[in-house]
Each structure stands twice: as structure tokens, then as C-alpha cells.
Amino acid sequence: MITPPKPDPHLQQLEKLVEVSVTINSTVNLEELLHSIIKTACEILDCEAASILLYDEKRNRLFFAAANNMSAQQMAQIPVPVDGSLAGSIFREGKAIIINDVKTDTRHFVGVGQQINFADTNLLGVPMRIREKGIGVLEALNKHKGEFTAADEKLLSVLASQAAVAIHNARLIQSLQQAYENLNETDRLKSNFLALASHELRTPLGIIIGYASFLQEEQNAEISDQAEHVLAAASQMRSIIESMTSLHLLQAKGMTFHPRVVPIQQVINAAYEEMRQIASEMKHTVTFDLPDQSLLVTADPEKLTPAFVNIFNNAIRFTPSGGRITVTAHPQHGNILVSITDTGIGLDADQLTKIFQEFYQVEPHTTRHYGGLGIGLTIAKGLIETQSGRIWAESDGLGKGTTINILLPPTGTSSLTTPI
């Protein structure tokens, strides 16, 4: 009978390293990753315990991130100095240390053992580095049989190199997840504020409009004139509140649409009627180049009209008094293209997409001349894109005006007929 050869311990260790390399580089949970590393260190070196110390840049010290012989709460309370400790020496010098009798080494930081009631007899520590930058130290403690050797050092150094990369990647993912959660929380708070503010402002505004309308009917010309100014200001505030409500509904996906076939000329004319008075007060010349034949689109006019109101409002406000605004509409590749061009302040190239972002202001908030919340074009974009359309801006630069283009699907389709 042939006796099978005994397994080579060194080969088994290498196989374990290959196996753990796959495991730790596919683990994105930092806590699970750290415990996987120290478990592997104990197995391949046949030792009682292992620990990972990471560097805290803000406090210039090491701290226990994981160890299989103490809890996370215990570890968090045990800072390890960079100066005057074995781990600190390994971290600072970037070199491994083998000590087979820790009691004889003055650098041994006894504070840890005393706090967790664990006695070190021998120790192997190697630095964890990534791109020549130290991130911490990996230690193996109390070898079960014999002493730590140079071969052990090589094995632990390979594991430490793999661990450094995996920890770095896990930290990056953890930071991204935290940033994403913070962003979601910010969006939630902002959305709640919009809903609450628009709701709370409606009641007092309704009272103001009611009294102003009553006073406007007074025979006294001075009171009637003052009431008219109050009504104008209240109407402007109501428009702002409606914009806030629309933005909240779009964000919450709570807006319902009832599409039907409608001429785009009807939508454009209805939207401009709401802005005609302001355009007249600004002494703008508004020109319409619309075909006599109806350009039919499938959309909800109750939702598409406010989109064009916001676009008109933007063009009127950002065009100096006495400017020109031109509105055109025509078929393009089976779709309907509407363009609203002004002779206003224009845009830099990097602002062409930013103007559709929530609360984006073209001008600095400290020197504002044009007013507005910075949500009009955001709402227009949401209302148009939700109805399978597309909106974008064009400009030759500052002082050269802006064109807002709106591309809508034709009748009988639910999307644009050709990619643009």
C-alpha cells in the first residue's frame, strides 16, 4: 500500500493566501473585511491572535480597528502612540518586526494587554502600505508552536499588501455610501421644506388677495391704485408658491398627467398670455413665427403650458428692457421643435446645463438684479421630460442672448421619433 505524501505546509499557506485574496478583494463591508483579514492571519501563521491597527491622521496615532481577542468597544478606547510603541515603530519605519520575547523589548506597549487582560509572548508585525503611504499595521501574536520566522514575515507581508488595497477600496466605498446617504437626507429635507412652505403660505396669501380685490373695487382712486399694486405683488408670490409646489410634486413623482392631442400653438399662446403684461412692462418686442397649420403633439396642456410660462418668464427677466424675444415652431425629423430666443445676458458654455439645476442662479446672490428662486427652468425641464420631450439651451456667450429649445414627440407617439 502506497502512503500518500504529506501535504506541504508552505504550499497550503500559499493556497490560503490566494483564496483570501479573492475573498478580501470582493468584500466591500469594512468590518467584515477586517475580521476576515485577522482570521486569515491566525490561520496561515498558526497563532493565537491577530490585530489590525489603522492610522488616524487627525490625531496622529494608531487605533485598533479589529482584533479577534477584544470587542469593537474595547478597541475604540485604546489609542496606540506612534512614538514609543512597537506598532508605531513598524508604521513609522515601514519595516517588519519580529520579537519572540516581548517582555525584553522596551517598545512593547503594555497598556493594551493590561486593558484587555491578554498576555503577549511573541509578536510579528508588518506595515500596511498603499502607494508608498502607510495606512496601518498588521500584527500576529503568540505563535502556537515555536517562534515567528522570516518565512512567516513574508507570508504576513503579502497578506498585509492585499489587505491595504482592500481596506483602501472599502473605505472609499464607505465614504461614497455616506455621501450618498447625506445627499438623500438633504434632498428629503429640501423636499419637505418646499411642501411645507408652499402649504403654509397659501392661506395668508389667499386672505391678502381677497382683501386687495375688495379694496380695488373702492371708489377712492388712491386706495384702488394701492390695492392693484398689492394684487400684482400677491400674484407674483402665488406664482412662486405654485412653482414650489410643482417642484415638490415632480421630485416626489406625485404629479399626474392626462395627455391628449393638442396644437403646440395653443400651448405657446396660452403661456405667453400669462406673461404678456410683464413683457409689455419691460418694453420687449415679442415675435411669433408659427405656421398656420396646427402642429399637433400628444401632451397634457395643463402641465405643458406652465413649462412654457417658466421659459417665457426666464427670457423676459434676463433680457434688458427693450429687448427682443422670438418664438418659432416647426417640424424636425418627425418631431416638433419650439425655440424661444432672447437678446438677453447670454450664457457661458459651462452654464448651458447648469441653468436647469435646482436653485441655480446665473448671478451671484450678493449682487442680484433679476430675482427668482432658480427653479423655473428646473420645473420646465421636469414637465417636458416627463412627457417624453427634451429641453436644452444654446448661447454664443455672455451678452449674446440665449435660445431655449423644446423638442416634443408628434401625435400618436410616446417618445421622440429620432435620437437627437
C-alpha positions in Angstrom: 0.0 0.0 0.0 1.4 3.4 -1.0 1.3 6.0 1.6 0.1 9.4 0.2 2.7 12.2 0.6 2.1 14.6 3.5 0.7 18.0 2.4 3.3 20.7 2.2 2.5 23.3 4.9 4.2 26.1 2.9 2.1 25.2 -0.2 -1.1 25.2 1.9 -0.2 28.6 3.2 0.2 30.0 -0.3 -3.1 28.4 -1.4 -4.7 30.1 1.6 -3.3 33.4 0.5 -4.6 33.0 -3.0 -8.0 32.1 -1.6 -8.1 35.0 0.8 -7.0 37.4 -1.9 -10.2 36.7 -3.8 -12.3 37.0 -0.6 -11.0 40.2 0.7 -11.0 42.0 -2.7 -14.6 41.1 -3.2 -15.7 42.3 0.3 -16.8 45.9 0.5 -18.1 45.9 4.1 -15.2 47.3 6.1 -15.9 45.5 9.3 -16.4 42.1 7.6 -13.2 42.7 5.7 -11.1 43.5 8.8 -12.2 40.4 10.6 -11.6 38.3 7.5 -8.0 39.5 7.4 -7.2 38.8 11.0 -8.9 35.4 10.8 -6.7 34.5 7.9 -3.5 35.8 9.6 -4.2 33.5 12.5 -4.7 30.5 10.2 -1.7 30.9 8.0 0.7 31.6 10.8 -0.9 29.2 13.4 -1.0 31.9 16.1 -3.3 32.7 18.9 -4.4 36.2 17.9 -4.0 38.9 15.3 -4.9 42.6 15.1 -5.1 45.5 12.7 -4.2 49.0 13.7 -5.1 51.8 11.4 -3.6 55.3 11.3 -5.7 58.3 12.5 -4.2 61.3 10.6 -6.2 63.9 12.6 -4.9 62.7 15.9 -1.6 61.3 14.7 -2.0 58.0 16.4 -2.8 54.4 15.7 -6.0 52.7 16.8 -7.3 49.2 16.9 -9.7 48.6 14.0 -10.0 44.9 14.5 -8.7 42.1 16.7 -10.1 38.6 17.4 -9.5 38.8 21.1 -11.4 42.0 22.0 -14.6 43.8 21.1 -15.0 46.9 19.0 -16.0 49.0 22.0 -12.8 47.9 23.8 -10.7 48.6 20.8 -12.1 52.1 20.2 -10.9 53.1 23.7 -7.3 52.0 23.3 -5.2 54.6 21.4 -1.7 53.5 20.5 1.0 56.2 20.2 3.0 56.4 17.0 6.1 57.2 19.1 7.2 54.8 21.9 5.3 51.7 20.7 6.1 48.6 18.6 3.3 49.3 16.2 4.4 52.9 16.0 7.9 51.8 15.0 6.6 49.5 12.4 4.3 52.2 11.0 6.9 55.0 11.0 9.9 53.0 9.6 7.8 50.9 7.2 9.7 47.7 8.3 8.5 44.4 9.8 9.5 43.5 13.3 9.8 40.0 14.9 10.0 39.8 18.7 9.9 36.4 20.2 10.1 37.7 23.7 8.1 40.9 24.0 8.9 41.3 27.7 12.5 42.2 26.8 11.6 44.9 24.3 11.1 48.4 25.8 9.0 49.4 22.9 6.2 47.0 23.8 3.1 49.0 24.7 1.8 47.2 27.8 -1.3 49.3 28.1 -3.2 47.2 25.6 -2.6 43.9 27.3 -3.5 45.3 30.7 -6.8 46.7 29.5 -8.0 43.5 27.8 -6.3 41.0 30.1 -4.3 39.4 27.3 -0.6 38.4 27.7 1.7 38.7 24.6 4.6 36.3 24.4 5.9 36.8 20.9 4.9 39.1 18.1 5.2 39.6 14.4 4.2 43.0 12.9 4.3 44.2 9.3 3.4 47.6 7.9 0.3 48.0 5.6 1.1 50.5 2.8 -0.6 51.6 -0.3 1.2 53.7 -3.0 4.1 54.2 -0.6 1.8 55.6 2.0 1.4 53.9 5.4 -2.2 53.2 6.4 -1.6 50.9 9.4 0.0 47.8 10.9 -1.0 44.1 10.8 0.2 42.1 13.8 0.2 38.4 14.6 0.6 37.3 18.3 1.6 34.2 20.2 2.6 31.5 17.8 1.3 28.2 18.9 4.5 26.2 18.1 7.9 27.6 18.1 8.8 31.2 17.1 7.9 33.6 14.3 10.3 33.2 11.4 11.4 35.1 8.3 9.1 32.9 6.3 6.2 34.0 8.5 7.2 37.6 7.9 7.0 37.1 4.1 3.6 35.5 4.3 2.2 38.2 6.6 3.7 40.9 4.4 1.9 39.5 1.4 -1.4 39.4 3.3 -0.8 43.0 4.5 -0.2 44.3 1.0 -3.5 42.7 -0.2 -5.3 44.0 2.9 -4.1 47.5 2.4 -5.6 47.7 -1.1 -8.8 46.1 0.1 -9.2 48.4 3.1 -8.5 51.4 1.0 -11.2 50.4 -1.5 -13.6 49.6 1.2 -13.1 53.0 2.9 -13.7 54.7 -0.5 -16.9 52.8 -1.0 -17.9 53.5 2.6 -17.3 57.3 2.1 -19.3 57.2 -1.2 -22.2 55.5 0.6 -22.1 58.0 3.4 -22.0 60.9 0.9 -25.0 59.4 -0.9 -27.0 59.0 2.3 -26.2 62.6 3.3 -27.3 63.7 -0.2 -30.6 61.7 0.1 -31.2 63.2 3.5 -30.6 66.7 2.1 -33.0 66.1 -0.8 -35.6 64.8 1.7 -35.3 67.9 3.9 -35.4 70.2 0.9 -38.5 68.4 -0.5 -40.3 68.6 2.9 -39.5 72.3 3.2 -40.9 73.0 -0.3 -44.1 71.1 0.6 -44.5 72.8 4.0 -43.6 76.3 2.9 -45.9 76.2 -0.1 -48.8 74.9 2.0 -48.3 77.3 4.9 -48.1 80.4 2.5 -51.3 79.6 0.6 -53.7 80.6 3.4 -52.3 84.0 4.3 -51.8 84.8 0.6 -55.4 83.9 -0.2 -56.5 86.4 2.5 -54.3 89.1 1.1 -55.7 88.6 -2.4 -59.2 88.6 -1.1 -58.9 91.9 0.8 -56.9 93.5 -2.1 -59.6 92.5 -4.5 -62.3 94.0 -2.2 -60.3 97.3 -1.8 -59.7 97.5 -5.6 -63.5 98.0 -6.0 -63.5 101.0 -3.7 -64.4 104.3 -5.3 -61.4 106.0 -3.8 -58.9 106.1 -6.7 -55.8 106.2 -4.4 -57.0 103.1 -2.4 -57.9 101.3 -5.6 -54.4 102.0 -7.1 -52.7 100.8 -4.0 -54.8 97.7 -4.0 -53.8 97.0 -7.6 -50.1 97.1 -6.5 -50.8 94.7 -3.7 -52.6 92.3 -6.1 -49.7 92.4 -8.5 -47.2 91.5 -5.7 -49.6 88.8 -4.4 -49.9 87.3 -7.8 -46.2 87.2 -8.2 -45.9 85.4 -4.8 -48.7 83.0 -5.8 -46.7 82.1 -8.9 -43.6 81.4 -6.7 -45.7 79.2 -4.5 -47.1 77.3 -7.5 -43.6 76.8 -8.7 -42.5 75.4 -5.3 -45.5 73.0 -5.3 -44.7 71.9 -8.9 -41.1 71.2 -8.0 -42.1 69.2 -4.9 -44.6 67.1 -6.9 -42.0 66.4 -9.6 -39.5 65.4 -7.0 -42.0 63.2 -5.2 -43.3 61.8 -8.5 -46.7 62.8 -7.3 -47.8 64.7 -10.4 -50.4 63.1 -12.6 -50.6 63.7 -16.4 -53.6 63.4 -18.7 -52.2 63.6 -22.3 -54.3 64.4 -25.3 -53.8 65.7 -28.8 -53.2 69.5 -28.7 -51.8 72.0 -31.1 -48.5 73.3 -29.8 -49.5 76.8 -30.9 -52.4 76.7 -28.4 -49.9 75.9 -25.6 -47.5 78.6 -26.6 -50.2 81.3 -26.9 -51.7 80.3 -23.5 -48.4 80.5 -21.8 -47.5 83.9 -23.4 -50.8 85.4 -22.3 -49.8 84.8 -18.7 -46.6 86.7 -19.3 -47.8 89.3 -21.7 -48.2 92.1 -19.1 -44.7 91.6 -17.8 -43.2 91.6 -21.3 -45.1 94.8 -22.0 -43.8 96.5 -18.8 -40.3 95.5 -19.8 -40.9 97.1 -23.3 -39.8 93.9 -25.0 -40.7 93.1 -28.6 -42.1 89.6 -28.9 -42.3 88.0 -32.3 -44.0 84.7 -33.2 -43.0 82.7 -36.2 -45.6 79.9 -36.1 -47.1 78.0 -39.0 -50.8 78.4 -39.8 -51.2 74.6 -39.9 -51.6 73.1 -36.5 -48.5 71.3 -35.1 -50.1 68.5 -33.1 -48.4 67.0 -30.1 -49.6 64.4 -27.5 -49.3 66.1 -24.1 -51.1 67.3 -21.1 -51.7 71.0 -21.8 -52.3 71.8 -18.1 -48.7 70.6 -17.4 -47.0 71.7 -20.7 -48.3 75.3 -20.5 -46.6 76.0 -17.1 -43.4 74.7 -18.6 -43.6 77.4 -21.4 -44.7 80.0 -18.8 -41.4 79.4 -16.9 -39.4 79.6 -20.2 -41.0 82.8 -21.2 -40.5 84.2 -17.7 -36.8 83.3 -17.9 -36.4 85.0 -21.3 -38.3 88.1 -20.2 -36.5 88.6 -16.9 -33.0 88.1 -18.2 -33.4 90.3 -21.2 -32.7 94.1 -20.5 -35.6 96.5 -21.1 -36.4 97.0 -24.8 -35.1 93.6 -25.9 -36.4 91.1 -28.5 -37.9 87.7 -27.9 -38.6 85.4 -30.9 -40.7 82.3 -30.8 -40.5 79.7 -33.6 -42.0 76.3 -34.1 -41.7 73.8 -36.9 -41.4 70.0 -37.6 -38.0 68.5 -37.3 -37.3 64.8 -38.2 -40.8 63.9 -37.3 -40.8 65.8 -34.0 -42.0 69.3 -33.1 -39.2 71.8 -32.3 -40.0 75.0 -30.5 -37.3 77.6 -29.9 -37.6 80.7 -27.7 -34.7 83.1 -28.4 -33.9 86.3 -26.4 -31.4 89.1 -26.7 -30.6 88.9 -23.0 -27.5 88.4 -20.9 -26.5 85.1 -22.5 -24.6 82.2 -21.0 -21.1 80.8 -20.7 -20.6 77.3 -22.1 -20.5 75.8 -18.7 -23.8 77.3 -17.7 -25.8 75.8 -20.6 -26.7 72.7 -18.5 -26.4 74.3 -15.0 -29.4 76.6 -15.6 -31.7 73.6 -15.4 -30.4 72.6 -11.9 -32.5 73.3 -8.9 -31.9 76.7 -7.3 -29.1 77.5 -9.7 -28.6 81.3 -10.1 -26.7 82.8 -13.1 -25.8 85.8 -11.0 -24.1 85.9 -7.6 -26.6 86.0 -4.7 -24.8 89.1 -3.3 -25.4 91.2 -6.4 -28.8 90.0 -7.7 -30.6 92.1 -10.3 -33.1 89.6 -11.8 -34.7 87.8 -8.9 -36.4 84.4 -8.9 -35.8 81.2 -7.0 -33.8 79.5 -9.7 -36.3 76.7 -10.1 -38.3 77.9 -13.2 -36.2 76.0 -15.8 -35.9 73.1 -13.5 -39.7 72.8 -13.4 -39.9 73.3 -17.2 -37.3 70.5 -17.7 -39.2 68.2 -15.4 -42.6 68.9 -17.0 -41.2 68.5 -20.6 -39.1 65.4 -20.0 -41.9 63.6 -18.0 -43.9 64.0 -21.2 -41.2 62.4 -23.3 -39.8 65.7 -24.6 -36.4 67.2 -24.4 -35.1 70.7 -23.5 -31.7 72.3 -23.9 -30.1 75.8 -24.0 -27.9 77.4 -26.6 -25.9 80.6 -26.4 -23.0 82.2 -28.2 -21.7 83.6 -24.9 -22.3 86.4 -22.4 -24.2 89.3 -23.7 -25.3 87.4 -26.8 -28.6 86.1 -25.8 -30.0 82.6 -25.2 -32.1 80.1 -27.1 -34.2 77.5 -25.2 -35.1 74.6 -27.5 -38.0 72.3 -26.7 -38.4 69.1 -28.7 -41.7 67.2 -28.4 -43.0 64.0 -29.9 -45.7 64.3 -32.5 -49.2 62.9 -32.3 -49.6 59.2 -31.9 -46.1 58.6 -30.4 -44.9 58.4 -26.8 -41.3 59.3 -27.5 -39.2 61.3 -29.9 -39.1 59.7 -33.3 -35.4 60.0 -33.8 -32.4 60.3 -31.4 -31.1 63.9 -31.3 
